[in-house]
């Protein structure tokens, strides 16, 4: 009986170790996503600010041509 309990404990320990090994990379990936989203939002905002003068220039040019 003791041998069965020991074997069961060893199996559970192995399973938990495998689970922890699998969850670790997933957890890091999930934590990384918000940072990427924040970087993309900041880049989009910078691009929008840079595009405004160009849009204004195109608008002025269109009015002068028509």
C-alpha positions in Angstrom: 0.0 0.0 0.0 2.8 2.4 0.9 4.5 1.7 -2.4 1.3 2.6 -4.3 1.0 5.9 -2.4 4.6 6.7 -3.1 4.2 5.9 -6.8 1.1 8.0 -7.0 2.9 10.9 -5.3 5.8 10.7 -7.7 3.4 10.6 -10.7 1.5 13.7 -9.3 4.8 15.5 -8.8 5.9 14.7 -12.3 2.5 15.9 -13.7 2.6 19.2 -11.7 6.2 19.8 -12.9 5.2 19.4 -16.5 2.2 21.7 -16.0 4.4 24.4 -14.4 6.8 24.0 -17.3 4.0 24.5 -19.8 2.2 27.4 -18.0 5.4 29.4 -17.5 5.9 30.4 -21.2 2.2 31.0 -21.7 2.1 33.3 -18.7 5.1 35.3 -20.0 3.4 35.6 -23.4 0.2 36.8 -21.9 2.1 39.4 -19.8 4.0 40.6 -22.9 0.8 41.3 -24.9 -0.3 44.5 -23.1 3.1 46.0 -23.5 3.0 45.3 -27.2 -0.5 46.9 -27.4 0.7 50.0 -25.6 3.7 50.3 -28.0 1.4 50.0 -31.0 -1.0 52.6 -29.7 1.8 55.0 -29.1 3.2 54.4 -32.6 -0.3 55.0 -34.1 -0.6 58.3 -32.2 2.8 59.5 -33.3 1.9 58.6 -36.9 -1.4 60.4 -36.6 0.4 63.6 -35.4 2.9 63.3 -38.3 0.1 62.8 -40.8 -1.9 65.9 -39.8 0.4 68.5 -41.5 0.5 66.4 -44.7 -3.3 66.1 -44.7 -3.6 69.9 -44.2 -1.1 70.5 -47.1 -3.1 68.2 -49.4 -6.3 69.9 -48.4 -4.8 73.4 -49.1 -3.4 72.1 -52.5 -6.8 70.7 -53.5 -8.6 74.0 -52.8 -6.1 76.0 -54.8 -6.4 73.6 -57.8 -10.2 73.7 -58.0 
